[in-house]
Amino acid sequence: MPLLSDVQAFADLGVITGASGRNWLSYGNDVKLPAGFTQAQQALLSDPQTSGGLLVSCNPASVDAVLEIFKKHQFMNASVIGHITAQAAHLLTTSN
């Protein structure tokens, strides 16, 4: 994932937002991180300041067109950072 300069160094020192951990708790079970991914990298990935318009998903067939649109509008660092895969649904049952 592309980062601003010095961001990783600050995260490695523990300078992260408190919301990063809370965000991870809400969806982390559904995310598979690469081997060797550090806690600091996870914190940056789930930092609330990286949400909103900075993360976009699209059909894999549209990636080149989407990246071209970003570059046309001067978002020169736009890049693919991952992909979504299908997973079996879990059924939750309760009994009274």
C-alpha positions as CSV (number, residue, x, y, z in Angstrom):
1,M,0.0,0.0,0.0
2,P,1.5,3.4,-0.9
3,L,2.2,5.6,2.1
4,L,3.2,9.2,2.6
5,S,6.9,9.7,3.5
6,D,7.8,9.0,7.1
7,V,4.4,7.5,7.9
8,Q,5.8,4.0,8.4
9,A,8.5,5.2,10.6
10,F,6.0,7.0,12.9
11,A,3.8,3.9,13.0
12,D,6.8,1.7,13.9
13,L,7.3,4.0,16.8
14,G,3.7,3.5,17.9
15,V,2.3,6.8,16.6
16,I,-1.0,5.6,15.4
17,T,-4.7,6.5,16.0
18,G,-6.7,4.8,18.6
19,A,-9.4,4.1,16.1
20,S,-7.2,1.8,14.0
21,G,-7.6,-1.0,16.5
22,R,-11.3,-0.4,16.9
23,N,-11.7,-0.5,13.1
24,W,-9.7,-3.7,12.9
25,L,-11.9,-5.3,15.5
26,S,-15.0,-4.6,13.4
27,Y,-13.8,-6.3,10.2
28,G,-10.4,-7.8,10.8
29,N,-11.8,-11.4,10.9
30,D,-12.8,-11.0,7.2
31,V,-9.3,-9.7,6.0
32,K,-6.3,-11.9,5.2
33,L,-3.1,-10.0,5.4
34,P,0.2,-11.1,3.7
35,A,2.8,-13.1,5.6
36,G,5.1,-10.8,7.6
37,F,2.6,-8.0,7.8
38,T,3.5,-6.0,11.0
39,Q,1.1,-4.6,13.6
40,A,2.2,-1.1,12.5
41,Q,1.3,-1.9,8.9
42,Q,-2.1,-3.3,10.1
43,A,-2.7,-0.1,12.1
44,L,-2.0,2.0,9.0
45,L,-4.2,-0.1,6.8
46,S,-7.1,0.3,9.3
47,D,-6.4,4.0,10.1
48,P,-9.7,5.9,9.8
49,Q,-7.9,8.6,7.9
50,T,-7.4,6.2,5.0
51,S,-11.1,5.5,4.5
52,G,-13.6,7.3,2.3
53,G,-12.6,8.3,-1.2
54,L,-9.1,7.0,-0.8
55,L,-10.1,3.3,-1.1
56,V,-12.0,2.3,-4.1
57,S,-13.2,-1.1,-5.3
58,C,-14.1,-2.1,-8.8
59,N,-14.6,-5.1,-11.1
60,P,-11.2,-6.6,-12.0
61,A,-12.0,-6.1,-15.7
62,S,-12.3,-2.3,-15.0
63,V,-9.0,-1.8,-13.2
64,D,-7.1,-0.3,-16.1
65,A,-9.9,2.1,-16.9
66,V,-10.3,3.2,-13.3
67,L,-6.6,3.8,-12.9
68,E,-6.6,5.8,-16.1
69,I,-9.4,8.0,-14.7
70,F,-7.4,8.6,-11.5
71,K,-4.3,9.5,-13.4
72,K,-6.3,11.9,-15.6
73,H,-7.3,13.7,-12.5
74,Q,-3.7,13.9,-11.1
75,F,-4.0,11.0,-8.6
76,M,-0.6,9.7,-9.8
77,N,-0.1,7.3,-6.9
78,A,-3.3,5.4,-7.4
79,S,-2.6,1.7,-7.4
80,V,-4.1,-1.7,-6.8
81,I,-3.5,-2.8,-3.2
82,G,-5.5,-6.1,-3.0
83,H,-8.5,-8.0,-4.1
84,I,-11.7,-9.5,-2.7
85,T,-12.4,-13.2,-2.8
86,A,-15.5,-15.2,-2.1
87,Q,-15.9,-17.0,1.2
88,A,-18.5,-19.4,2.4
89,A,-21.2,-17.8,4.4
90,H,-21.4,-18.7,8.1
91,L,-24.9,-19.5,9.5
92,L,-25.6,-18.3,12.9
93,T,-28.4,-20.0,14.8
94,T,-29.9,-19.2,18.2
95,S,-32.1,-21.2,20.4
96,N,-34.5,-19.9,23.0
